[in-house]
Amino acid sequence: MSRRRQAVKRPLAEDSKFHSTLVSRLVSTVMERGKKSLAQRIVYSAFDQIAE
C-alpha cells in the first residue's frame, strides 16, 4: 500500500487555435517524443483538409 498522497489531476489546457480541450487531447494523442508543435501542425492541416 502506498504511503504517498494520490496525485491531483490537473485540468487539461484548452487549444490555442480552437479553444477546445478535445482538440488539445487529440494533439497530445498524435504527439510523439514531445514534439507538440509538429503534432499541432498535423492536426490543424487535417482539419483544413476536412473543411475543404
N, CA, C and O atoms as a printed pandas DataFrame, in Angstrom:
     atom_number atom_name residue_name chain_id  residue_number  x_coord  y_coord  z_coord
0              1         N          MET        A               1    0.845   -1.180    0.000
1              2        CA          MET        A               1    0.000    0.000    0.000
2              3         C          MET        A               1    0.889    1.241    0.000
3              4         O          MET        A               1    1.846    1.333    0.769
4              5         N          SER        A               2    0.564    2.177   -0.859
5              6        CA          SER        A               2    1.376    3.378   -0.998
6              7         C          SER        A               2    1.153    4.329    0.171
7              8         O          SER        A               2    0.035    4.464    0.669
8              9         N          ARG        A               3    2.217    4.981    0.601
9             10        CA          ARG        A               3    2.109    5.927    1.712
10            11         C          ARG        A               3    2.007    7.364    1.227
11            12         O          ARG        A               3    1.734    8.273    2.011
12            13         N          ARG        A               4    2.223    7.563   -0.047
13            14        CA          ARG        A               4    2.158    8.916   -0.586
14            15         C          ARG        A               4    0.717    9.293   -0.905
15            16         O          ARG        A               4   -0.166    8.444   -1.028
16            17         N          ARG        A               5    0.519   10.606   -1.033
17            18        CA          ARG        A               5   -0.806   11.070   -1.442
18            19         C          ARG        A               5   -1.038   10.744   -2.907
19            20         O          ARG        A               5   -0.097   10.572   -3.682
20            21         N          GLN        A               6   -2.290   10.663   -3.265
21            22        CA          GLN        A               6   -2.618   10.444   -4.662
22            23         C          GLN        A               6   -2.399   11.745   -5.432
23            24         O          GLN        A               6   -2.738   12.821   -4.940
24            25         N          ALA        A               7   -1.838   11.652   -6.626
25            26        CA          ALA        A               7   -1.549   12.833   -7.431
26            27         C          ALA        A               7   -2.848   13.523   -7.836
27            28         O          ALA        A               7   -3.836   12.870   -8.173
28            29         N          VAL        A               8   -2.828   14.845   -7.796
29            30        CA          VAL        A               8   -4.009   15.632   -8.153
30            31         C          VAL        A               8   -4.091   15.731   -9.667
31            32         O          VAL        A               8   -3.101   16.053  -10.323
32            33         N          LYS        A               9   -5.272   15.456  -10.230
33            34        CA          LYS        A               9   -5.476   15.569  -11.667
34            35         C          LYS        A               9   -5.618   17.030  -12.037
35            36         O          LYS        A               9   -6.495   17.728  -11.528
36            37         N          ARG        A              10   -4.749   17.490  -12.927
37            38        CA          ARG        A              10   -4.826   18.874  -13.380
38            39         C          ARG        A              10   -5.775   18.969  -14.564
39            40         O          ARG        A              10   -5.836   18.048  -15.378
40            41         N          PRO        A              11   -6.519   20.069  -14.674
41            42        CA          PRO        A              11   -7.406   20.213  -15.836
42            43         C          PRO        A              11   -6.589   20.390  -17.111
43            44         O          PRO        A              11   -5.527   21.011  -17.099
44            45         N          LEU        A              12   -7.092   19.840  -18.201
45            46        CA          LEU        A              12   -6.409   19.916  -19.477
46            47         C          LEU        A              12   -6.546   21.320  -20.053
47            48         O          LEU        A              12   -7.640   21.885  -20.072
48            49         N          ALA        A              13   -5.439   21.881  -20.522
49            50        CA          ALA        A              13   -5.455   23.237  -21.076
50            51         C          ALA        A              13   -6.170   23.239  -22.424
51            52         O          ALA        A              13   -6.109   22.266  -23.176
52            53         N          GLU        A              14   -6.844   24.339  -22.714
53            54        CA          GLU        A              14   -7.541   24.462  -23.989
54            55         C          GLU        A              14   -6.547   24.666  -25.118
55            56         O          GLU        A              14   -5.429   25.137  -24.906
56            57         N          ASP        A              15   -6.970   24.304  -26.318
57            58        CA          ASP        A              15   -6.159   24.516  -27.501
58            59         C          ASP        A              15   -6.140   25.998  -27.848
59            60         O          ASP        A              15   -7.143   26.688  -27.668
60            61         N          SER        A              16   -4.999   26.498  -28.350
61            62        CA          SER        A              16   -4.868   27.936  -28.599
62            63         C          SER        A              16   -5.645   28.390  -29.830
63            64         O          SER        A              16   -6.092   29.536  -29.879
64            65         N          LYS        A              17   -5.816   27.529  -30.817
65            66        CA          LYS        A              17   -6.494   27.932  -32.051
66            67         C          LYS        A              17   -8.004   27.743  -31.962
67            68         O          LYS        A              17   -8.761   28.638  -32.336
68            69         N          PHE        A              18   -8.447   26.597  -31.474
69            70        CA          PHE        A              18   -9.873   26.273  -31.446
70            71         C          PHE        A              18  -10.500   26.439  -30.065
71            72         O          PHE        A              18  -11.720   26.335  -29.936
72            73         N          HIS        A              19   -9.711   26.691  -29.045
73            74        CA          HIS        A              19  -10.187   26.851  -27.664
74            75         C          HIS        A              19  -11.032   25.656  -27.227
75            76         O          HIS        A              19  -12.123   25.808  -26.676
76            77         N          SER        A              20  -10.497   24.466  -27.489
77            78        CA          SER        A              20  -11.206   23.237  -27.172
78            79         C          SER        A              20  -10.263   22.272  -26.453
79            80         O          SER        A              20   -9.113   22.093  -26.853
80            81         N          THR        A              21  -10.767   21.663  -25.397
81            82        CA          THR        A              21   -9.962   20.665  -24.695
82            83         C          THR        A              21   -9.897   19.361  -25.485
83            84         O          THR        A              21   -8.936   18.603  -25.357
84            85         N          LEU        A              22  -10.915   19.100  -26.300
85            86        CA          LEU        A              22  -10.929   17.881  -27.106
86            87         C          LEU        A              22   -9.828   17.915  -28.166
87            88         O          LEU        A              22   -9.184   16.900  -28.431
88            89         N          VAL        A              23   -9.616   19.082  -28.768
89            90        CA          VAL        A              23   -8.556   19.222  -29.771
90            91         C          VAL        A              23   -7.188   19.078  -29.107
91            92         O          VAL        A              23   -6.291   18.451  -29.671
92            93         N          SER        A              24   -7.022   19.646  -27.929
93            94        CA          SER        A              24   -5.732   19.519  -27.244
94            95         C          SER        A              24   -5.472   18.071  -26.842
95            96         O          SER        A              24   -4.321   17.635  -26.814
96            97         N          ARG        A              25   -6.519   17.327  -26.532
97            98        CA          ARG        A              25   -6.354   15.909  -26.226
98            99         C          ARG        A              25   -5.955   15.121  -27.477
99           100         O          ARG        A              25   -5.158   14.186  -27.405
100          101         N          LEU        A              26   -6.521   15.512  -28.625
101          102        CA          LEU        A              26   -6.154   14.879  -29.886
102          103         C          LEU        A              26   -4.697   15.171  -30.234
103          104         O          LEU        A              26   -3.977   14.285  -30.693
104          105         N          VAL        A              27   -4.264   16.410  -30.017
105          106        CA          VAL        A              27   -2.868   16.782  -30.270
106          107         C          VAL        A              27   -1.944   15.968  -29.370
107          108         O          VAL        A              27   -0.895   15.507  -29.820
108          109         N          SER        A              28   -2.316   15.788  -28.126
109          110        CA          SER        A              28   -1.492   15.002  -27.199
110          111         C          SER        A              28   -1.422   13.540  -27.621
111          112         O          SER        A              28   -0.407   12.879  -27.403
112          113         N          THR        A              29   -2.491   13.034  -28.223
113          114        CA          THR        A              29   -2.501   11.654  -28.690
114          115         C          THR        A              29   -1.605   11.481  -29.910
115          116         O          THR        A              29   -0.912   10.472  -30.039
116          117         N          VAL        A              30   -1.621   12.467  -30.806
117          118        CA          VAL        A              30   -0.817   12.404  -32.027
118          119         C          VAL        A              30    0.664   12.627  -31.724
119          120         O          VAL        A              30    1.527   12.129  -32.447
120          121         N          MET        A              31    0.957   13.364  -30.669
121          122        CA          MET        A              31    2.329   13.761  -30.351
122          123         C          MET        A              31    3.232   12.556  -30.077
123          124         O          MET        A              31    2.859   11.631  -29.356
124          125         N          GLU        A              32    4.428   12.593  -30.671
125          126        CA          GLU        A              32    5.446   11.578  -30.428
126          127         C          GLU        A              32    6.730   12.256  -29.989
127          128         O          GLU        A              32    7.133   13.266  -30.565
128          129         N          ARG        A              33    7.366   11.709  -28.979
129          130        CA          ARG        A              33    8.655   12.186  -28.472
130          131         C          ARG        A              33    8.625   13.650  -28.058
131          132         O          ARG        A              33    9.643   14.335  -28.159
132          133         N          GLY        A              34    7.492   14.140  -27.598
133          134        CA          GLY        A              34    7.393   15.501  -27.087
134          135         C          GLY        A              34    7.327   16.576  -28.141
135          136         O          GLY        A              34    7.454   17.755  -27.811
136          137         N          LYS        A              35    7.133   16.220  -29.402
137          138        CA          LYS        A              35    7.089   17.192  -30.500
138          139         C          LYS        A              35    5.667   17.726  -30.645
139          140         O          LYS        A              35    4.917   17.299  -31.522
140          141         N          LYS        A              36    5.311   18.660  -29.777
141          142        CA          LYS        A              36    3.945   19.159  -29.740
142          143         C          LYS        A              36    3.627   20.059  -30.932
143          144         O          LYS        A              36    2.524   19.986  -31.474
144          145         N          SER        A              37    4.567   20.904  -31.351
145          146        CA          SER        A              37    4.293   21.808  -32.469
146          147         C          SER        A              37    4.095   21.027  -33.766
147          148         O          SER        A              37    3.275   21.416  -34.598
148          149         N          LEU        A              38    4.827   19.943  -33.948
149          150        CA          LEU        A              38    4.635   19.097  -35.119
150          151         C          LEU        A              38    3.267   18.424  -35.072
151          152         O          LEU        A              38    2.584   18.337  -36.092
152          153         N          ALA        A              39    2.868   17.955  -33.911
153          154        CA          ALA        A              39    1.558   17.323  -33.760
154          155         C          ALA        A              39    0.442   18.327  -34.028
155          156         O          ALA        A              39   -0.572   17.977  -34.630
156          157         N          GLN        A              40    0.620   19.577  -33.584
157          158        CA          GLN        A              40   -0.383   20.605  -33.860
158          159         C          GLN        A              40   -0.485   20.872  -35.352
159          160         O          GLN        A              40   -1.589   21.017  -35.877
160          161         N          ARG        A              41    0.654   20.941  -36.049
161          162        CA          ARG        A              41    0.622   21.156  -37.499
162          163         C          ARG        A              41   -0.109   20.021  -38.206
163          164         O          ARG        A              41   -0.876   20.265  -39.137
164          165         N          ILE        A              42    0.121   18.790  -37.775
165          166        CA          ILE        A              42   -0.533   17.635  -38.389
166          167         C          ILE        A              42   -2.042   17.704  -38.177
167          168         O          ILE        A              42   -2.813   17.500  -39.115
168          169         N          VAL        A              43   -2.465   17.990  -36.951
169          170        CA          VAL        A              43   -3.897   18.033  -36.629
170          171         C          VAL        A              43   -4.575   19.194  -37.349
171          172         O          VAL        A              43   -5.655   19.023  -37.914
172          173         N          TYR        A              44   -3.955   20.371  -37.335
173          174        CA          TYR        A              44   -4.556   21.538  -37.983
174          175         C          TYR        A              44   -4.649   21.353  -39.494
175          176         O          TYR        A              44   -5.643   21.750  -40.102
176          177         N          SER        A              45   -3.631   20.757  -40.110
177          178        CA          SER        A              45   -3.701   20.527  -41.555
178          179         C          SER        A              45   -4.761   19.482  -41.886
179          180         O          SER        A              45   -5.410   19.567  -42.929
180          181         N          ALA        A              46   -4.941   18.504  -41.012
181          182        CA          ALA        A              46   -6.006   17.520  -41.220
182          183         C          ALA        A              46   -7.376   18.183  -41.136
183          184         O          ALA        A              46   -8.270   17.865  -41.920
184          185         N          PHE        A              47   -7.544   19.108  -40.185
185          186        CA          PHE        A              47   -8.812   19.832  -40.083
186          187         C          PHE        A              47   -9.055   20.695  -41.310
187          188         O          PHE        A              47  -10.191   20.806  -41.772
188          189         N          ASP        A              48   -7.993   21.316  -41.852
189          190        CA          ASP        A              48   -8.130   22.127  -43.061
190          191         C          ASP        A              48   -8.535   21.271  -44.253
191          192         O          ASP        A              48   -9.353   21.693  -45.071
192          193         N          GLN        A              49   -7.967   20.070  -44.357
193          194        CA          GLN        A              49   -8.324   19.177  -45.456
194          195         C          GLN        A              49   -9.755   18.685  -45.320
195          196         O          GLN        A              49  -10.446   18.509  -46.324
196          197         N          ILE        A              50  -10.203   18.463  -44.108
197          198        CA          ILE        A              50  -11.587   18.033  -43.884
198          199         C          ILE        A              50  -12.553   19.152  -44.248
199          200         O          ILE        A              50  -13.631   18.895  -44.783
200          201         N          ALA        A              51  -12.170   20.397  -43.958
201          202        CA          ALA        A              51  -13.046   21.540  -44.215
202          203         C          ALA        A              51  -13.235   21.804  -45.708
203          204         O          ALA        A              51  -14.235   22.401  -46.108
204          205         N          GLU        A              52  -12.285   21.365  -46.531
205          206        CA          GLU        A              52  -12.387   21.624  -47.971
206          207         C          GLU        A              52  -13.474   20.864  -48.648
207          208         O          GLU        A              52  -13.660   20.996  -49.857
